[in-house]
Amino acid sequence: MTLEFVSIPVLCYHASAAPVELGVTRVSRSVFARQMTALARAGWKTLSLAQFTPDAARRTFLLTFDDGYASLAEHA
């Protein structure tokens, strides 16, 4: 039996807001929007955790957010 492992990128965002505070990892709303638009135009799609399996399709990624900042619910 041969196992094939598929590498699926995981993008993790800490906060989506401006301005950037020193020592805090953030991305501005406009940069986040440009990144997501570029990925979509290139044919990338996000996965839910339920869809995250070794058999996941190519050009898929997990999009995660840590800490639950309100800015993420509002803008991401």
Steps between C-alpha positions, in 0.01 A plus 500: 500500500635840402397814683503832322507811714350820367633825635221752559593857593355647818472879514464638851403860564524664839307822444361706215523866579696818450731646605760236566612506860860422576539144626152389393454292188228663292402544140301797374153441361612604151801267503286209624246568223775514235651173626165318495413642156837394357459147637146471359607629158782245496245222555558439872208407725469482876413185692294463812646282775249230407635501142863487613608146411801341332281467188433874475515649153803686375505880525315496831602655830380545855434855613527537877474786747630504854389693808149587373547874458184689402684640196517152352125447528440843348754498217627151429 
